[in-house]
Amino acid sequence: MYAKFYSLPLEKQQCIINAAIKGFVKNGYDKASTNDIVQEADISKGSLFNYFNNKKDLYLFLLEYVTGIVDDIYKEIDFNETDIFKRIGQIGRVKLTIQRKVPEVFNFWLSVVDEESVEVKAEIVEIQDNILKEGFKRIYENIDYAKFRQGLDIEKAIDILNWTMLGFSEKVKNDMSSIEEVNDDLLKEWDRYSEILKHSFYN
């Protein structure tokens, strides 16, 4: 379906993807400008519409692309690991690696959840039903909640853990220009945050 786009060099494909994601994250679907996207990607508008029929086609392509990334994250998780801190650490490591390639990818995913445009809402709802809800359940399946301190509100503790991971990911994303790769020092830094939370939440 996107044969012309996939015939481009990988570097050019990634440039267009990143420019389009950035545009939709910043402005939402209705207000996103293909003029801004082609300027960011350094291509002509004619070239963009040679690869995609229209703005909606481009957006649906990005939905498909990002859904594939989310599926890849699940493939990298060891669901036999029952410790939630180690499980989320696995997810974080994969996400940081992905953000080296597509910095705004997870912001796009969040923007999709909040998108209300009638032009793409039906497609988004279908993805939410098939991917988001099921994926969220998979992340937390087979977790040993007995490790948490008695009387602790586990749901709120998990919220705090997720917010910490999101904040750490955002910090790393902002520093990406000075980071060559997701290296051991970076992963050890996350582990230090994780240990503080574990000490607060576990028996």
C-alpha positions in Angstrom: 0.0 0.0 0.0 2.9 2.3 0.8 5.3 0.9 -1.8 6.6 4.3 -3.0 7.3 5.4 0.5 9.1 2.2 1.4 11.2 2.5 -1.7 12.9 5.6 -0.2 16.2 5.2 1.7 15.6 4.3 5.3 17.1 7.6 6.5 14.6 9.6 4.4 11.7 7.4 5.6 12.6 8.1 9.2 12.9 11.8 8.5 9.4 12.0 7.1 8.0 9.8 9.9 9.5 12.0 12.6 8.4 15.2 10.9 4.8 14.0 10.6 4.7 12.6 14.1 6.0 16.0 15.4 3.4 17.9 13.5 0.5 15.8 14.8 1.8 15.8 18.4 2.1 19.5 18.4 -1.2 20.5 16.8 -3.5 17.5 16.8 -5.0 16.0 13.7 -7.3 18.8 12.5 -4.8 21.6 13.0 -1.7 19.7 11.8 -0.4 21.3 8.6 1.1 19.3 5.8 3.0 22.4 4.9 4.8 22.4 8.2 5.4 18.6 7.9 7.1 18.9 4.5 9.2 21.8 5.6 10.4 19.9 8.6 11.1 16.8 6.5 12.7 19.0 3.8 10.6 17.5 0.9 8.1 19.0 -1.4 4.4 18.8 -0.8 4.0 16.9 -4.1 6.5 14.3 -2.9 4.5 13.8 0.4 1.3 13.2 -1.6 3.1 10.9 -3.9 3.7 8.6 -0.9 0.4 9.2 0.9 -3.0 10.1 -0.7 -3.8 12.8 1.8 -3.4 13.9 5.4 -5.7 11.2 6.7 -3.8 8.5 4.8 -0.5 9.8 6.4 -2.1 9.7 9.9 -3.4 6.2 9.4 0.1 5.1 8.2 1.6 6.6 11.4 -1.1 4.7 13.5 0.0 1.5 11.8 3.7 2.3 12.3 3.4 3.2 16.0 1.2 0.1 16.7 4.0 -2.0 15.2 6.4 -0.3 17.6 4.1 -1.1 20.6 3.9 -4.7 19.5 7.7 -4.9 19.3 7.9 -3.7 22.9 5.7 -6.6 24.1 7.9 -9.0 22.2 10.9 -7.8 24.2 9.3 -8.3 27.6 10.0 -11.4 29.7 6.5 -12.2 31.0 8.0 -14.8 33.3 9.5 -12.0 35.3 7.1 -11.4 38.2 8.8 -8.4 39.9 7.1 -5.2 38.6 10.2 -3.1 39.0 12.2 -5.5 36.7 9.3 -5.7 34.3 8.9 -2.0 33.9 12.7 -1.7 33.7 12.6 -4.0 30.7 9.9 -1.8 29.1 11.9 1.3 29.8 15.1 0.0 28.3 13.2 -0.9 25.0 11.4 2.5 25.0 14.7 4.4 25.4 16.2 2.5 22.5 13.2 3.3 20.4 13.3 7.0 21.3 16.8 7.3 19.9 15.2 6.6 16.5 11.8 8.2 16.9 12.0 10.8 19.7 8.2 11.8 19.7 6.8 8.3 19.2 5.3 7.9 22.7 4.0 11.4 22.8 2.2 10.6 19.5 0.7 7.5 21.1 -0.6 9.7 24.0 -2.0 12.2 21.5 -3.8 9.5 19.7 -5.6 8.5 22.9 -6.8 12.1 23.3 -7.6 12.8 19.7 -11.2 13.8 19.1 -11.2 14.5 15.3 -14.3 12.9 13.7 -12.2 12.2 10.6 -10.0 9.6 12.4 -11.9 8.8 15.6 -13.4 5.6 14.3 -9.9 4.2 13.4 -8.5 5.3 16.7 -11.3 3.6 18.7 -10.6 0.4 16.9 -7.0 0.5 17.7 -7.7 1.4 21.4 -10.0 -1.6 21.6 -7.6 -4.1 19.9 -4.2 -2.9 21.2 -4.3 -0.4 24.0 -6.5 -2.2 26.5 -5.1 -5.6 25.8 -1.5 -4.3 25.9 -2.0 -2.6 29.2 -3.3 -5.8 30.7 -0.3 -7.7 29.3 2.2 -5.4 30.9 0.8 -6.2 34.4 0.0 -9.9 33.9 1.8 -12.4 36.2 3.0 -9.7 38.6 3.7 -10.8 42.2 1.7 -8.2 44.2 2.5 -10.0 47.5 5.9 -8.2 47.4 4.2 -4.9 48.2 3.9 -3.7 51.8 0.7 -4.7 53.5 -1.9 -1.8 53.5 -0.2 0.0 50.6 -2.5 1.3 47.8 -1.0 -0.8 45.0 -2.8 1.0 42.2 -1.5 4.4 43.3 2.0 2.9 43.8 2.0 1.7 40.2 0.9 5.1 39.1 3.9 6.7 40.9 6.2 4.1 39.3 4.8 4.8 35.8 5.0 8.6 36.3 8.6 8.2 37.4 9.4 6.2 34.3 7.7 8.7 32.1 9.6 11.5 33.7 12.9 9.7 33.3 12.1 8.9 29.7 11.3 12.6 29.0 14.5 13.7 30.7 16.5 11.3 28.5 14.7 12.3 25.4 15.6 16.0 26.1 19.2 15.0 26.5 19.3 12.7 23.4 21.6 15.0 21.4 24.3 14.3 23.9 23.6 10.5 24.2 25.1 8.3 21.6 23.3 5.2 22.7 21.3 3.7 25.6 24.4 2.7 27.5 25.1 1.0 30.8 25.5 4.3 32.7 22.0 5.4 31.6 20.4 2.1 32.6 22.1 2.2 36.0 20.7 5.7 36.6 17.2 4.3 36.1 18.0 1.4 38.4 18.9 3.9 41.1 15.5 5.5 40.9 13.9 2.1 40.8 15.7 1.0 44.0 14.4 4.1 45.9 10.8 3.3 44.9 11.2 -0.4 45.6 12.5 0.4 49.1 9.3 2.6 49.6 6.8 0.1 48.3 8.1 -3.4 49.1 8.2 -5.3 52.3 
